[in-house]
Structures are given as C-alpha cells and as structure tokens.
Amino acid sequence: MVQRLTLRRRLCYNTPSNRRRISKTPGGRLVYLYPKKPGTCARCGDCKDKLRGLTFSRPRHLSSLSRRHKTVTRTYGGVRCASCVRNRIVRAFLIEEEKIIAKILKAQKSQTQA
C-alpha cells in the first residue's frame, strides 16, 4: 500500500525555508519534518576569514544567546580576526612613529635655518 504524504504547511513551493524530510512516527505514519536552515559562521570584516570562538546560528537564535557565545574578549572581538587586529595596531603605531619623526625633522630644519 502506498501512503500519500501531505504537506503540513500551506507553502507548497520548494524554497530554502520550506525544505522537507520524511520521518516515520512511532505509530508507523510517514510525515514531513521541516528542518531549520543551518547557521553560518561569522566572518572577519577585513579578510573575510571565519571567526573562531563564536557560535554558528541563525540571526533570530543569535539574539537569545548569551554574550559569551557571540563575542570574544578582545578589541574588535567578534568583528575582526586576531591577525587583522594585530595589523591595525601595528599600522597605527607606525603612523604615530612617522608623525613623531616628521615633527623632529621639521624642528631640526627650523633650527638649521635659524
């Protein structure tokens, strides 16, 4: 005997949010189950690498998670990866050094002229 499966939701189109899988109930019936879409990992804003230490989840579920699942305790934690943060710090340090050297050279030039 062939059992005919009926949809449990009104939506009949084969969309990503309407995926179905067949499951057998303890009573022997075959029913459709609608699995949730898998969560994607957070990515670094600079290099687009996956961020380690964060939970993969959908945006709605992410809002109910505690803070320790959504971020890491570091500057730009949960937004930029560690190597990009390190590069930013080094770049900022070198820019400051460049400004100091330019100021010293300007002072020396004005001293030699005077």
N, C-alpha and C positions, 0 to 999 in steps of 0.2 A: 504494500500500500504506500503510495506517495503522499507525503504530508506537505501541504502548501503553507509556506511561511507568509505571514502578513506583517506589514510594517507597523511598528509601534508608534512612530511619529507621523505627522502629516506630511512632512517634507519627503518627496519621492525622488528628488534629483541626486545624482551621485557626486556630491560635493565633498570637499575635505572635512567639513564639520558633520557630515551625515554618513560617515563610514560605518559599516555594519560588520559584525562577525556572528556566526551561528554558534549557539551554545545549547547543550542539551540539559534540560532541567531534571531534577530528581524524579519528577513524575513521568519522564520519558518524552516530553514535548520538545520540539525544536523551536527556539525563539531567537530573535535578533538582539544582540547587545551592541550598544553604541559606545565604543571606547573613546576616551578624550584624546585630543590632539597632544602629541608629546611636546614637552617644553624644550625650548632651545637655550643654549648657553649664552651667557653674557659675553660680549667681546670688547676688546680694548678699542677706545676711540681713535687712537693713533695708528696702530699697526694691524688692527682687526684680528689679533690672536685671541684664542679662548682665554677667559679669565679663570684662574684656578681659585678654589676655595668658595665658590658660590653655588647655590642650588639651581639645578635646571628646573624650570617650571613655567607654567603659563602666567600671563600678567595678573589674572584675577586671583590665582592661588598665591602668587608672589606677594600680593597686598596683605594676605593674612599671615605670612611667615614673620618670625621674629627678626630683629635687625641682624643678629649674628649669621643668619643664613643668606643675607642679601649683600653684605659688605665685608671687607677685611680692614683691620685696624692699621691703616697707613694713609698717608696723604694721597688723595685721589683713589682711595681703596674702593674697589667695585666699579671703577670707571676706566682707569688706566692700569696696564700691567706694570710689574715691578721694574722691568728694564726701561720702559718708556718714562717712568717717574725718575729713574736714575739719570737718564739722558737729559730730562728737563732741568734737574738740579745742577748737573754739570754745565749745561748751556747757560743757565742763569749765573752761575759762579764765574764762568769765563767772560760773560758780558760785563759783569761788575769789575772784574780784573782789567778788562780793556778800558773801561771808563776811568779807572784809577790811573792807569798808565798814560792815557791821553791827558789827564789833568796834570800829571807830573811833567810830561813833555812840554805842555803849554807853559807851565811855571818856569821850567828851565829856559825855554825860548825867550820868555819875557825878561828873565834875569840877564841873559847874554846881551839882549838889546839895550838894557838899561845901564 
